[in-house]
Structures are given as structure tokens and as C-alpha cells.
Amino acid sequence: MDKLNIKLLAFPDAPDAVFTDAVSRIDKLISPINYTLTENNPDVLFFLSGGSEQSAVKLVSEGRFYILIGSRHENAYASATEVKAYLNDQNIQSVLMDEEDPGTAVFLNDFILVKQALKQLNGKNLGLIGKVSDWLVSSAVPSSILKEKFGINLSVIPWSDLPHFTEFEASGPFLEAFSASTCIDLTETAKVNELLSDTIQKRNLDAITVECFPLVRKNSVTACLPLAKFNNEGIPAGCEGDLTAITGMMLCRELTGIIPWIANINKVTDEVCLFSHCTIAPGLVTSYSVTTHFETGVGTAIEGDYKADLVTIFRFDNKFSKAFIATANITGRPKSATACRTQIEVKLTPNEVKLLRQSPLGNHHLVFPGDCKSLLNTACSVLGIDVQQ
């Protein structure tokens, strides 16, 4: 795992005594195995005294993110504040933190995970099979933004460039994985799985998002089940060609090892928010069955009960300038016939309800188990993405 690079800063010609206890102070914030002291290219500017501002600004550069840490001792926080103002003027992303604040240790440890995740994400290959679905009017993303923000390479692959799914043999492992959960004939769906697997392999893709409805309209078969299986196996796979959602799914995988469920918002009231969709990974649910796709009544989809009781919900906007992040308790797992097959109801705060009603960033939101709000907030800080408040 990558280490944090920390630069100690004090006034010019400061005596050794100024630095003597710095390491022990840092060790209270972060394990010694997770950081190294450096003279150049720091992630963290650790201020020990006033008069260190000029030394700090000589170390920073555009396109980087910096953590500034100061304390009440020796005018260290005052110095860090001046440098923070300078970085803001230069449009250099940074965060100013108090050494004595317990949240600083949390942020530093989260930052290590974020740094590693963004490093792993850089250079990943994403395939858009088909195009962004017509109804996703706020979820298309230019390839240049994906490359600039995350280092993701986007390949647009028209359906016409691919073999027809009927040219493939039905996947034996796919049939074995799902046949016990349904009485539906999965042969055609298993062939779709092989088409998508072949595309991923031959085009060296790390993730895909699929414009699903051409398959449904022309062949009465869906990609829901293959996409669910890919997500279960660690390959981010989104539907409807939603580039905003699949980017979040890819980031989440690198941050947590878990690929979130992409879900529609079906209803938001003061009491409950309802999410649903047909492509949830089997590992995220219990007691699931394979049934038909909701909107069309054909093909296949997963209907199951979400395992976790506490979930994190988030969404980027299509410019990756804003994010919605919330944690919530699941209050119900309904089986409504008027929504996609897997469904959850959650309780949100009044402010979160207001945001989803008045300032939504789009329809599809990502839902994954546990409380990852702090980690996602840190990732957004590093990426220069404003979290809605």
C-alpha cells in the first residue's frame, strides 16, 4: 500500500528541538508503517511553527491535493491558514486540519485508501456497449472528463460491432449459478453472458456499462443477470449506458472492494425513500430468485432481499463537480409489482430528502452495505468534488 509523504515545516534555521517531538506527534495520528518523512513531493504539509509559509508554497504544484495540518502551538495553525489561503487563490485543492481534532486521524487513514484507489483506477478501461440510453438526459459524460478526473479510458462499442449473442454457446457455469433459482429457461441469457464476457476479454476491459434495451426490444432477452454476475465477480457492470453511475461503481470497487448496486429512485417522501433495480449482485442479497425484467416482463432479473441493514447511498453529477452522500437504515424490503425487482425502503434525514427533491443529481444512485460516508467524503475532497450539504 502507498504511504503518505509528510513534510515537516518550521521557521528558517529552526533548531533541532522544534522537530524532536514531531514524529511522536505524527505517530498518534497515523501508524509509522503508513507514512514517510520527505523533503519533496509531499502529500501532507505538517506545520510546526509560524514563519514556515515560504517553505510550504515552494513545495506545492497545480493538479495535486494537499493536507495541511497545524496546531495551536508555536503559531503552526496560523501558518497553515495563510498557506491554505494561498492554495485557494491558486486553485490548488487542499484541506486544512487541526492536529488535535480526532477527525484528522480518520481523514489521514482514509486518504491512504483514496490515494491507493485513485492510483489503481488510473488507466482502467471502461467499455460503453451501445450508447447512453435516451432517457438518461443527465448521465452522459465526455470521455475527456473521465480521463482527466479519474484516468479512465472510455471505449464506445456499438452493438453493430459485436457478434450476435446467438452465435455463442450458452455458458455452463452461468447456467449452474442461476438455474436453481428459477424455472425460466436461461439459455438465451447465458449466451448474452458469453457475448459480454468475450467482449470484456478481447477488448481488455475492466468495466462495462450496457445499453440494455436494444436486446430487449429486438430479442426479448436482457443483460440484467449477466451484469449482476459480473458485479458479483468483481467486474463493475452497469446498465442503460449510465457513465456517471459506472464511474462511481468503479471508484467504490477500488475504495472498498465492493461494487455497489445501481438503483432507481422510485419515491421520496418525508418518511421513506424507495430504491429499486434489476441488476443487483447476488452476494448483496438473500433469498433471491430469478424472475422477469420489470419494464418489459421478459428476460431475466434478480429479486432478492438486501442483506445489510445500514447502507451508504451516493451519486455524482455528470460533470463530477458535485456528489450526494448519505447513510441510511433500511426500513423495508417491499415486493411491489410496480417497481424493479429488488427493492429497499430507507429513512433519510429531512435535509437529504430536500436535496433529493430539489437538487437531485440524476436518477440512478449507488447503494452499498455499511457506512462509507467518511471515506467517500475524503475521496470527493481529493477529487475536488463538492458534497451536497
RADA-V78828 format. One record per backbone hydrogen bond with DSSP energy under -1.0 kcal/mol. NH is the residue of the N-H (numbers start at 1). CO is the residue of the C=O. Records with the same first field share a line. If there is no record, write none. Layout:
NH = CO / CO
This chain:
4 = 34
6 = 36
7 = 44
9 = 46
14 = 11
18 = 15
19 = 16
20 = 16
22 = 19
25 = 21
26 = 22
27 = 23
29 = 26
30 = 26
34 = 31
36 = 4
38 = 6
43 = 5
44 = 5
45 = 67
46 = 7
47 = 69
48 = 9
50 = 74
56 = 52
57 = 53
58 = 54
59 = 56
66 = 93
67 = 43
68 = 95
69 = 45
70 = 97
76 = 73
77 = 71
79 = 75
80 = 76
81 = 77
82 = 78
83 = 79
84 = 80
85 = 81
86 = 82
87 = 83
88 = 84
89 = 85
90 = 86
91 = 88
92 = 87
95 = 66
97 = 68
99 = 70
101 = 98
104 = 101
106 = 102
107 = 103
108 = 104
109 = 105
110 = 106
111 = 107
112 = 108
113 = 109
114 = 110
115 = 111
116 = 112
117 = 113
118 = 114
119 = 115
120 = 116
121 = 117
122 = 118
123 = 151
124 = 121
126 = 153
127 = 207
128 = 155
129 = 209
130 = 157
133 = 240
136 = 133
137 = 135
139 = 136
146 = 142
147 = 143
148 = 144
149 = 145
150 = 146
151 = 147
152 = 146
153 = 124
155 = 126
157 = 128
161 = 158
162 = 159
167 = 164
168 = 165
175 = 171
176 = 172
177 = 173
178 = 174
179 = 175
181 = 178
182 = 179
190 = 186
191 = 187
192 = 188
193 = 189
194 = 190
195 = 191
196 = 192
197 = 193
198 = 194
199 = 195
200 = 196
201 = 197
202 = 198
203 = 199
205 = 200
206 = 125
207 = 125
208 = 236
209 = 127
210 = 238
211 = 129
212 = 210
215 = 212
216 = 212
217 = 213
218 = 214
219 = 215
220 = 216
227 = 223
228 = 224
229 = 225
230 = 226
231 = 227
232 = 228
233 = 229
234 = 231
235 = 230
238 = 208
240 = 210
242 = 239
244 = 139
246 = 242
247 = 243
248 = 244
249 = 245
250 = 246
251 = 247
252 = 248
253 = 249
254 = 250
255 = 251
256 = 252
257 = 253
261 = 367
263 = 365
264 = 276
266 = 274
267 = 274
269 = 272
273 = 346
274 = 267
275 = 344
276 = 264
277 = 342
284 = 281
285 = 282
286 = 305
289 = 303
290 = 181
291 = 301
293 = 298
297 = 293
301 = 291
302 = 278
303 = 289
305 = 286
307 = 284
311 = 328
312 = 368
313 = 326
314 = 366
315 = 324
317 = 322
320 = 317
323 = 386
324 = 315
326 = 313
328 = 311
330 = 309
331 = 345
332 = 345
342 = 277
344 = 275
345 = 332
346 = 273
347 = 329
353 = 349
354 = 350
355 = 351
356 = 352
357 = 353
358 = 354
359 = 355
365 = 263
366 = 314
367 = 261
368 = 312
370 = 310
376 = 372
377 = 373
378 = 374
379 = 375
380 = 376
381 = 377
382 = 378
383 = 379
385 = 380
386 = 321
388 = 323
